[in-house]
Amino acid sequence: MKHIGLDMSALKQTLNLGKSYSDNGWGMFVTMLLYKGKRNGCYIIKIDKWFPSSKTCSECGYVHKELQLSDRTYVCPVCGNLIDWDEQAAINIDLEGLRILLSA
Ligand SMILES: [Zn+2]
C-alpha cells in the first residue's frame, strides 16, 4: 500500500495560490491528485485542517499547545522526543491518514 502524508494548507501556502481552496487552480490540483492517486493504487484521505500535526508528539501523543511556528524543532516535555517540526507533521499526518483509513 502506498501512502503519503501531505499538508494541503502548507502546500497551498508554498504554492502561494493566495485564494481559497475552491479556486479553479486548487480545485484542478485536487482533482488531478485524486485521479492520479486512484490510477496508481493510492488512497487519498482528507485530514481535518485543524488536526494538530506539528504540535502532537509522534512518539507519545502529547499535544504541545505552546509550540510556536518559530520553534522549528519539537522537544516533547513528556517523553523527550526531539524532532524537526516538518518531519513530525509528516509522520503525524501519515498516521492520522492510516487511522482514518482503518476506521472506515
Ligand atoms: Zn512525547
py3Dmol code that shows the C-alpha trace and the ligand (Angstrom):
import py3Dmol

protein = """\
ATOM      1  CA  MET A   1       0.000   0.000   0.000  1.00  0.00           C
ATOM      2  CA  LYS A   2       1.324   3.436  -0.911  1.00  0.00           C
ATOM      3  CA  HIS A   3       0.625   6.398   1.330  1.00  0.00           C
ATOM      4  CA  ILE A   4       1.975   9.912   1.542  1.00  0.00           C
ATOM      5  CA  GLY A   5       1.279  12.441   4.292  1.00  0.00           C
ATOM      6  CA  LEU A   6       0.575  15.759   2.623  1.00  0.00           C
ATOM      7  CA  ASP A   7      -0.275  19.003   4.424  1.00  0.00           C
ATOM      8  CA  MET A   8      -2.597  20.660   1.899  1.00  0.00           C
ATOM      9  CA  SER A   9      -2.734  24.016   3.695  1.00  0.00           C
ATOM     10  CA  ALA A  10       1.077  24.134   3.847  1.00  0.00           C
ATOM     11  CA  LEU A  11       1.250  23.116   0.199  1.00  0.00           C
ATOM     12  CA  LYS A  12      -1.245  25.827  -0.693  1.00  0.00           C
ATOM     13  CA  GLN A  13       0.927  28.381   1.121  1.00  0.00           C
ATOM     14  CA  THR A  14       4.062  27.037  -0.524  1.00  0.00           C
ATOM     15  CA  LEU A  15       2.475  27.286  -3.953  1.00  0.00           C
ATOM     16  CA  ASN A  16       1.347  30.805  -2.984  1.00  0.00           C
ATOM     17  CA  LEU A  17      -2.077  30.355  -4.524  1.00  0.00           C
ATOM     18  CA  GLY A  18      -3.399  33.180  -2.358  1.00  0.00           C
ATOM     19  CA  LYS A  19      -7.056  32.252  -2.809  1.00  0.00           C
ATOM     20  CA  SER A  20      -9.476  29.873  -1.163  1.00  0.00           C
ATOM     21  CA  TYR A  21      -9.407  26.133  -1.661  1.00  0.00           C
ATOM     22  CA  SER A  22     -12.340  26.487  -4.024  1.00  0.00           C
ATOM     23  CA  ASP A  23     -10.496  28.458  -6.687  1.00  0.00           C
ATOM     24  CA  ASN A  24     -10.003  26.798 -10.057  1.00  0.00           C
ATOM     25  CA  GLY A  25      -6.271  26.158  -9.704  1.00  0.00           C
ATOM     26  CA  TRP A  26      -6.615  24.460  -6.355  1.00  0.00           C
ATOM     27  CA  GLY A  27      -9.708  22.519  -7.448  1.00  0.00           C
ATOM     28  CA  MET A  28      -7.852  21.283 -10.531  1.00  0.00           C
ATOM     29  CA  PHE A  29      -4.884  20.221  -8.406  1.00  0.00           C
ATOM     30  CA  VAL A  30      -7.134  18.221  -6.046  1.00  0.00           C
ATOM     31  CA  THR A  31      -8.973  16.641  -8.984  1.00  0.00           C
ATOM     32  CA  MET A  32      -5.667  15.567 -10.554  1.00  0.00           C
ATOM     33  CA  LEU A  33      -4.362  14.302  -7.213  1.00  0.00           C
ATOM     34  CA  LEU A  34      -7.465  12.132  -6.788  1.00  0.00           C
ATOM     35  CA  TYR A  35      -7.278  10.892 -10.381  1.00  0.00           C
ATOM     36  CA  LYS A  36      -3.561  10.083 -10.324  1.00  0.00           C
ATOM     37  CA  GLY A  37      -3.771   8.574  -6.862  1.00  0.00           C
ATOM     38  CA  LYS A  38      -6.606   6.240  -7.810  1.00  0.00           C
ATOM     39  CA  ARG A  39      -4.851   5.283 -11.041  1.00  0.00           C
ATOM     40  CA  ASN A  40      -1.681   4.369  -9.123  1.00  0.00           C
ATOM     41  CA  GLY A  41      -3.406   2.442  -6.336  1.00  0.00           C
ATOM     42  CA  CYS A  42      -3.043   5.159  -3.683  1.00  0.00           C
ATOM     43  CA  TYR A  43      -5.514   6.132  -1.019  1.00  0.00           C
ATOM     44  CA  ILE A  44      -6.256   9.852  -0.824  1.00  0.00           C
ATOM     45  CA  ILE A  45      -7.507  10.673   2.661  1.00  0.00           C
ATOM     46  CA  LYS A  46      -8.517  14.160   3.752  1.00  0.00           C
ATOM     47  CA  ILE A  47      -7.324  15.173   7.212  1.00  0.00           C
ATOM     48  CA  ASP A  48      -9.122  17.790   9.308  1.00  0.00           C
ATOM     49  CA  LYS A  49      -7.335  21.091   8.716  1.00  0.00           C
ATOM     50  CA  TRP A  50      -7.295  21.691  12.492  1.00  0.00           C
ATOM     51  CA  PHE A  51      -5.543  18.393  13.225  1.00  0.00           C
ATOM     52  CA  PRO A  52      -2.501  19.430  15.318  1.00  0.00           C
ATOM     53  CA  SER A  53       0.056  17.632  13.131  1.00  0.00           C
ATOM     54  CA  SER A  54       3.034  19.729  14.200  1.00  0.00           C
ATOM     55  CA  LYS A  55       2.120  20.074  17.861  1.00  0.00           C
ATOM     56  CA  THR A  56       1.478  16.400  18.571  1.00  0.00           C
ATOM     57  CA  CYS A  57       4.394  14.253  19.696  1.00  0.00           C
ATOM     58  CA  SER A  58       4.762  11.417  17.196  1.00  0.00           C
ATOM     59  CA  GLU A  59       6.176   9.186  19.960  1.00  0.00           C
ATOM     60  CA  CYS A  60       3.773   9.615  22.910  1.00  0.00           C
ATOM     61  CA  GLY A  61       0.831  11.665  21.550  1.00  0.00           C
ATOM     62  CA  TYR A  62       1.289  14.664  23.867  1.00  0.00           C
ATOM     63  CA  VAL A  63      -0.085  17.875  22.304  1.00  0.00           C
ATOM     64  CA  HIS A  64       2.355  20.741  22.908  1.00  0.00           C
ATOM     65  CA  LYS A  65      -0.082  23.687  22.632  1.00  0.00           C
ATOM     66  CA  GLU A  66       2.514  26.322  23.492  1.00  0.00           C
ATOM     67  CA  LEU A  67       4.697  25.445  20.494  1.00  0.00           C
ATOM     68  CA  GLN A  68       5.148  28.408  18.141  1.00  0.00           C
ATOM     69  CA  LEU A  69       5.708  28.430  14.388  1.00  0.00           C
ATOM     70  CA  SER A  70       9.194  29.816  15.053  1.00  0.00           C
ATOM     71  CA  ASP A  71      10.019  26.651  17.060  1.00  0.00           C
ATOM     72  CA  ARG A  72      11.332  24.591  14.171  1.00  0.00           C
ATOM     73  CA  THR A  73      12.356  21.761  16.457  1.00  0.00           C
ATOM     74  CA  TYR A  74       9.887  19.907  18.658  1.00  0.00           C
ATOM     75  CA  VAL A  75      11.115  18.835  22.075  1.00  0.00           C
ATOM     76  CA  CYS A  76       8.468  16.818  23.904  1.00  0.00           C
ATOM     77  CA  PRO A  77       8.218  17.796  27.592  1.00  0.00           C
ATOM     78  CA  VAL A  78       6.782  14.342  28.400  1.00  0.00           C
ATOM     79  CA  CYS A  79       8.982  11.780  26.605  1.00  0.00           C
ATOM     80  CA  GLY A  80      11.908  13.926  25.426  1.00  0.00           C
ATOM     81  CA  ASN A  81      11.307  13.240  21.714  1.00  0.00           C
ATOM     82  CA  LEU A  82      13.474  15.645  19.683  1.00  0.00           C
ATOM     83  CA  ILE A  83      12.390  16.032  16.056  1.00  0.00           C
ATOM     84  CA  ASP A  84      12.144  18.571  13.236  1.00  0.00           C
ATOM     85  CA  TRP A  85       8.744  20.315  13.101  1.00  0.00           C
ATOM     86  CA  ASP A  86       8.037  19.390   9.467  1.00  0.00           C
ATOM     87  CA  GLU A  87       9.178  15.787   9.880  1.00  0.00           C
ATOM     88  CA  GLN A  88       6.898  15.440  12.893  1.00  0.00           C
ATOM     89  CA  ALA A  89       3.961  16.887  10.926  1.00  0.00           C
ATOM     90  CA  ALA A  90       4.563  14.442   8.057  1.00  0.00           C
ATOM     91  CA  ILE A  91       4.682  11.467  10.434  1.00  0.00           C
ATOM     92  CA  ASN A  92       1.503  12.565  12.224  1.00  0.00           C
ATOM     93  CA  ILE A  93      -0.410  13.236   9.012  1.00  0.00           C
ATOM     94  CA  ASP A  94       0.622   9.807   7.750  1.00  0.00           C
ATOM     95  CA  LEU A  95      -0.517   8.159  10.995  1.00  0.00           C
ATOM     96  CA  GLU A  96      -3.805  10.112  11.026  1.00  0.00           C
ATOM     97  CA  GLY A  97      -4.492   9.051   7.436  1.00  0.00           C
ATOM     98  CA  LEU A  98      -3.889   5.414   8.353  1.00  0.00           C
ATOM     99  CA  ARG A  99      -6.120   5.782  11.419  1.00  0.00           C
ATOM    100  CA  ILE A 100      -8.961   7.183   9.281  1.00  0.00           C
ATOM    101  CA  LEU A 101      -8.437   4.522   6.615  1.00  0.00           C
ATOM    102  CA  LEU A 102      -8.504   1.666   9.120  1.00  0.00           C
ATOM    103  CA  SER A 103     -11.581   3.029  10.921  1.00  0.00           C
ATOM    104  CA  ALA A 104     -13.601   3.342   7.682  1.00  0.00           C
TER     105      ALA A 104
END
"""
ligand_1 = """\
1
ZN
Zn 6.386 12.727 23.587
"""
view = py3Dmol.view(width=600, height=400)
view.addModel(protein, "pdb")
view.setStyle({"model": 0}, {"cartoon": {"style": "trace"}})
view.addModel(ligand_1, "xyz")
view.setStyle({"model": 1}, {"stick": {}})
view.zoomTo()
view.show()
